[in-house]
Amino acid sequence: MSSEPIHTDMEHAEEHDTMTKKRIWNVFYILLAITTVEFIIALYLVPIGIGGWHMLYSTANPIYIVLTLAKAFFIVGYFMHLKFEKTSLVFAIIVPVLFIIGLILVLTNESHHWIDLRM
């Protein structure tokens, strides 16, 4: 007799039943709403303002970053099926963000070096 565990079709079905057509469309509409908000900020609020609402670049940029990370979560989580695998989702989003932050810090330090050389 084999000592391998028997995997039922129900365990396999549970993993893939979570992505129904309804859920895919819901995620699509969430991504559409986030993208719409980004476009409104980029095209109207920052350059010209709407109804007295004017946004500075210093406040718009962090909002872009948060909205983009939210979109990355939905895309990676639902369309790449990593929402159901928590560890993979963390490694897929957090690790690249940490590398990008480190790259920005290194490049900022390097730019200060070149500015100092010119003086």
DRENDO-1510 file (C-alpha; in Angstrom, 1 decimal, always signed):
<recs>
REC; n; res; u; v; w
REC; 1; MET; +0.0; +0.0; +0.0 .
REC; 2; SER; +1.2; +3.5; -0.7 .
REC; 3; SER; +1.8; +5.9; +2.1 .
REC; 4; GLU; +1.0; +9.0; +0.0 .
REC; 5; PRO; -1.9; +11.1; +1.2 .
REC; 6; ILE; -5.0; +10.9; -1.0 .
REC; 7; HIS; -6.0; +14.3; -2.4 .
REC; 8; THR; -9.7; +14.6; -3.1 .
REC; 9; ASP; -11.2; +16.5; -6.0 .
REC; 10; MET; -13.0; +18.6; -3.4 .
REC; 11; GLU; -9.7; +20.1; -2.1 .
REC; 12; HIS; -8.6; +21.0; -5.6 .
REC; 13; ALA; -12.1; +22.4; -6.4 .
REC; 14; GLU; -12.0; +24.7; -3.4 .
REC; 15; GLU; -8.9; +26.4; -4.6 .
REC; 16; HIS; -10.4; +27.2; -8.0 .
REC; 17; ASP; -14.0; +27.7; -7.2 .
REC; 18; THR; -13.1; +31.0; -5.5 .
REC; 19; MET; -12.6; +32.7; -8.9 .
REC; 20; THR; -16.0; +32.8; -10.4 .
REC; 21; LYS; -17.1; +35.1; -13.3 .
REC; 22; LYS; -18.8; +37.4; -10.8 .
REC; 23; ARG; -15.6; +37.8; -8.7 .
REC; 24; ILE; -13.5; +38.4; -11.8 .
REC; 25; TRP; -15.9; +41.2; -12.9 .
REC; 26; ASN; -16.0; +42.6; -9.3 .
REC; 27; VAL; -12.2; +42.8; -9.4 .
REC; 28; PHE; -12.3; +44.4; -12.8 .
REC; 29; TYR; -14.7; +47.1; -11.6 .
REC; 30; ILE; -12.5; +47.8; -8.5 .
REC; 31; LEU; -9.4; +48.1; -10.8 .
REC; 32; LEU; -11.4; +50.4; -13.1 .
REC; 33; ALA; -12.5; +52.6; -10.2 .
REC; 34; ILE; -8.9; +52.9; -8.9 .
REC; 35; THR; -7.6; +53.8; -12.4 .
REC; 36; THR; -10.4; +56.3; -12.8 .
REC; 37; VAL; -9.4; +58.0; -9.5 .
REC; 38; GLU; -5.8; +58.1; -10.7 .
REC; 39; PHE; -6.8; +59.7; -14.0 .
REC; 40; ILE; -9.0; +62.3; -12.3 .
REC; 41; ILE; -6.1; +63.2; -10.0 .
REC; 42; ALA; -3.5; +63.3; -12.8 .
REC; 43; LEU; -5.6; +65.1; -15.5 .
REC; 44; TYR; -7.8; +67.4; -13.5 .
REC; 45; LEU; -6.9; +67.9; -9.8 .
REC; 46; VAL; -3.2; +68.4; -10.1 .
REC; 47; PRO; -2.9; +70.7; -13.2 .
REC; 48; ILE; -6.2; +72.7; -13.1 .
REC; 49; GLY; -8.2; +71.8; -10.1 .
REC; 50; ILE; -12.0; +71.0; -10.1 .
REC; 51; GLY; -14.4; +73.3; -8.3 .
REC; 52; GLY; -11.8; +74.8; -6.0 .
REC; 53; TRP; -10.2; +71.4; -5.3 .
REC; 54; HIS; -6.5; +71.7; -6.3 .
REC; 55; MET; -3.9; +69.1; -5.4 .
REC; 56; LEU; -0.2; +69.6; -5.1 .
REC; 57; TYR; +2.3; +67.1; -6.5 .
REC; 58; SER; +3.6; +66.5; -2.9 .
REC; 59; THR; +0.2; +65.1; -2.0 .
REC; 60; ALA; -0.7; +63.5; -5.3 .
REC; 61; ASN; +2.4; +61.3; -5.5 .
REC; 62; PRO; +1.8; +59.4; -2.3 .
REC; 63; ILE; -1.8; +58.8; -3.3 .
REC; 64; TYR; -0.6; +57.4; -6.7 .
REC; 65; ILE; +1.8; +55.1; -4.9 .
REC; 66; VAL; -1.0; +53.8; -2.5 .
REC; 67; LEU; -3.5; +53.4; -5.4 .
REC; 68; THR; -0.9; +51.6; -7.5 .
REC; 69; LEU; +0.0; +49.2; -4.7 .
REC; 70; ALA; -3.7; +48.5; -4.3 .
REC; 71; LYS; -4.0; +47.7; -8.0 .
REC; 72; ALA; -0.9; +45.5; -7.7 .
REC; 73; PHE; -2.5; +43.6; -4.8 .
REC; 74; PHE; -5.7; +42.9; -6.8 .
REC; 75; ILE; -3.9; +41.9; -10.0 .
REC; 76; VAL; -1.4; +39.6; -8.3 .
REC; 77; GLY; -3.9; +38.4; -5.7 .
REC; 78; TYR; -6.8; +37.5; -8.0 .
REC; 79; PHE; -5.6; +37.1; -11.5 .
REC; 80; MET; -2.4; +35.4; -10.5 .
REC; 81; HIS; -4.3; +33.4; -7.8 .
REC; 82; LEU; -1.8; +34.4; -5.1 .
REC; 83; LYS; -4.5; +35.8; -2.8 .
REC; 84; PHE; -5.1; +32.2; -1.7 .
REC; 85; GLU; -1.4; +31.7; -1.0 .
REC; 86; LYS; -0.5; +34.4; +1.6 .
REC; 87; THR; +3.2; +33.8; +1.7 .
REC; 88; SER; +3.6; +34.0; -2.0 .
REC; 89; LEU; +1.6; +37.2; -2.1 .
REC; 90; VAL; +3.8; +38.8; +0.5 .
REC; 91; PHE; +6.9; +37.9; -1.4 .
REC; 92; ALA; +5.5; +39.0; -4.7 .
REC; 93; ILE; +4.6; +42.5; -3.5 .
REC; 94; ILE; +6.6; +43.4; -0.4 .
REC; 95; VAL; +10.1; +42.2; -1.6 .
REC; 96; PRO; +10.1; +44.1; -4.9 .
REC; 97; VAL; +8.9; +47.2; -3.1 .
REC; 98; LEU; +11.7; +46.9; -0.6 .
REC; 99; PHE; +14.2; +46.6; -3.4 .
REC; 100; ILE; +12.8; +49.6; -5.1 .
REC; 101; ILE; +13.0; +51.7; -1.9 .
REC; 102; GLY; +16.6; +50.6; -1.5 .
REC; 103; LEU; +17.3; +51.5; -5.1 .
REC; 104; ILE; +15.8; +55.0; -4.6 .
REC; 105; LEU; +17.9; +55.5; -1.5 .
REC; 106; VAL; +21.1; +54.4; -3.2 .
REC; 107; LEU; +20.4; +56.6; -6.3 .
REC; 108; THR; +19.6; +59.6; -4.1 .
REC; 109; ASN; +22.9; +59.2; -2.3 .
REC; 110; GLU; +24.7; +58.9; -5.6 .
REC; 111; SER; +23.0; +62.1; -7.0 .
REC; 112; HIS; +24.2; +64.0; -3.9 .
REC; 113; HIS; +27.7; +62.8; -4.7 .
REC; 114; TRP; +27.6; +64.1; -8.2 .
REC; 115; ILE; +26.1; +67.5; -7.1 .
REC; 116; ASP; +29.0; +67.8; -4.6 .
REC; 117; LEU; +31.5; +67.1; -7.4 .
REC; 118; ARG; +30.1; +70.0; -9.5 .
REC; 119; MET; +30.6; +72.6; -6.7 .
</recs>
